[in-house]
Each structure stands twice: as structure tokens, then as C-alpha cells.
Amino acid sequence: MNFNDPFNRVCNQQQSEYLAFRDALKRSQVDSLPGAEALLADIKKRLWKFISIIALIVSVISLLFPAAAVATLVFGVVIALWLITNSFKGQRYVKRYINEEIIKQ
């Protein structure tokens, strides 16, 4: 029994998310190691692109509306953290897919 997740709700949710992710990868015909590694690289590249866009938008809004700078910065940080968290989850799922589906074939 895990005290952080006594009823395995988080574990079950993560498992169902992974299964949906795995099925989406199979439908997209990502079934080789180079394809999965390209997907990992694309996730990282997309993350940095979106964080750069968020930083640019936050900077412009802060310069145009100095009174809203703090709220804009907080909103930008929250969005960036959400993107980082989801990107890391996506990377973890791709690595799991590589280990379970591609390497074990």
C-alpha cells in the first residue's frame, strides 16, 4: 500500500493516460527507434519554442502595461510550468513506449 496513493487512483490514471498515448503512437505508425527518438527531440524543441514565445509575450505585455507586469509574469510562469510538466510526462511516456513496445519486439 502506497501512502501517497492509497487507492491507486493516480497510478490507474497514469496507466490509462499511457495506454491512450501508446495507442495514438501506434495509429501514427511510430514503431521504430529512430521515429521514437525523433519524437523525443521534437518534444524538447517544441517545449523551448513555446517557452520562448511565452517569454516574448510576457515581456511585451509587461513593457506595454507596466501595471500588469506582475500578474502577467505570474500567468506566464504558470503556463511555462504547465508546459514543462506535460513535456516531461510526454518524454517519460515515449521512453516507456520505447522500452516496452519497440525494444521488446
N, C-alpha and C positions, 0 to 999 in steps of 0.2 A: 504494500500500500504506500502510495506516494502522498506525503502530507501536503504538498503544494497542489496536487490534483487528485483528491481522494476518490472521486467517482470517474476518473479517466475522461472527463469531458474535453479537456484541452487536447489530450492525446488522440481521442477519437476525431476531433475537429481537424487536427493537423493531418491525420491519416486520410480523411475524406478529401481534404484540400490537395494532398499529394496525388491521390488517385485521379482526381479531376485533372490535375496538371499533367500527369502521366498520359492520360487518355488524349489530352489536347496535343501533346508532343507526338503521340503515335499517329493521330489524324493529320498532323503537319508533316509526317514522314521524317521525323528526326530519329533515325535509327542507326546512326554511325557515330563513332567517337569524334571525328572531325566536325560533324554537324553539331553535336552537343557542345564541343569546345568553342565553336563559333558562336553558339547561343550564349555561353558564359561571357565571352568577350563582348558581345552585343549588349548584354545586360549592364556590364560595367561602363561601356561607352555611353549608353543611354542615360545611366544614372548621372554621370558627370555633365552631360549635356543639359539635363533638366535642372540640376543644381546650379549650373552657370546661368541658365535662363531665370531661375528664381532670384539669384543674387542680383542680376541686372535689373529685374523688375522692382525688387525691394529698393535698390539704390536709386532708381529713377523716381519712384514714388516718394522716397524719403527726401530727395532733393527738391521735388516739386511741392510737396506738402510737409514741411518740417514738423508741424504739429502732430502729424500722424506717423512720425518716424518710428516711435516705439511700438505702436500697435502693428505697423507693417513689418517691422523686424521680428516680432514675436510670431506673427502669422507665417512669415517666411521660414522661420526656424521650425515651426510645427510641420509645415508642408515638407521641408527638407528631411526632417526626422522620419516622417511617414514614408517618403520615397526610399530612404536608406534602409529602413526596416523591411519594406516589401522587396527591395532589390536583394538584400541578404537572404531573405526567405526564398526568393526565386533561385538564387545561386545554390542554396542548400538543396532545393528540390532537384535542380539539374544535376548536381553532383550525386545525389541519391539515385536518380534515374540512370546515370552513367554506371554506377556501381551495381545496381540491381537488374537493369534491363540490357545494357549494352555489353558490359564486360562478362556477364554470366551467360551470354548466348553461346 
